[in-house]
């Protein structure tokens, strides 16, 4: 299997509206759409591409225990309300790769990507992020076009 192409970037400090979930990763798409609708209703301005954060390995964690988070960057902080949080994500060194193919094949990208980082002496430093071009593009895990993994050396 061909190793995915990897880029190393600095993920900027970002303020996001977020909704945390526990359960199957397939639920994150619905959460993202509800989050965007809530933001539109409250007049909160989107300031970047939506992304999801995935905290657990679905190959090791039971579906009911998987933790994820739907996030949309916002132009300015707001008061948390009704299960929607406002978070400041710190600047971070990160590795990126793209997934090409259907969601069912996402593990074929994630596995070699993360294993390659570990072999190169990096430590995974927080949950992986999957970026989408718009909230309506989120159809569940694996439909993201960009994977970003915060990393540190050693």
Rosetta blueprint (number, residue, H / E / L):
1 X L
2 X L
3 X L
4 X L
5 X L
6 X L
7 X E
8 X E
9 X E
10 X E
11 X E
12 X L
13 X L
14 X E
15 X E
16 X E
17 X E
18 X E
19 X E
20 X E
21 X E
22 X E
23 X L
24 X L
25 X H
26 X H
27 X H
28 X H
29 X H
30 X H
31 X H
32 X H
33 X H
34 X H
35 X H
36 X H
37 X H
38 X H
39 X H
40 X H
41 X H
42 X H
43 X L
44 X L
45 X L
46 X E
47 X L
48 X L
49 X L
50 X L
51 X E
52 X E
53 X E
54 X E
55 X L
56 X L
57 X L
58 X L
59 X L
60 X L
61 X L
62 X L
63 X H
64 X H
65 X H
66 X L
67 X E
68 X E
69 X E
70 X E
71 X E
72 X E
73 X E
74 X E
75 X L
76 X L
77 X L
78 X L
79 X L
80 X L
81 X E
82 X L
83 X L
84 X E
85 X E
86 X E
87 X E
88 X E
89 X E
90 X L
91 X L
92 X E
93 X E
94 X E
95 X E
96 X E
97 X E
98 X L
99 X L
100 X L
101 X L
102 X L
103 X H
104 X H
105 X H
106 X L
107 X H
108 X H
109 X H
110 X H
111 X H
112 X H
113 X H
114 X H
115 X H
116 X H
117 X H
118 X H
119 X H
120 X L
121 X L
122 X E
123 X E
124 X E
125 X L
126 X L
127 X L
128 X E
129 X E
130 X E
131 X E
132 X L
133 X L
134 X L
135 X H
136 X H
137 X H
138 X L
139 X L
140 X L
141 X L
142 X L
143 X L
144 X L
145 X L
146 X E
147 X E
148 X E
149 X E
150 X E
151 X E
152 X E
153 X E
154 X L
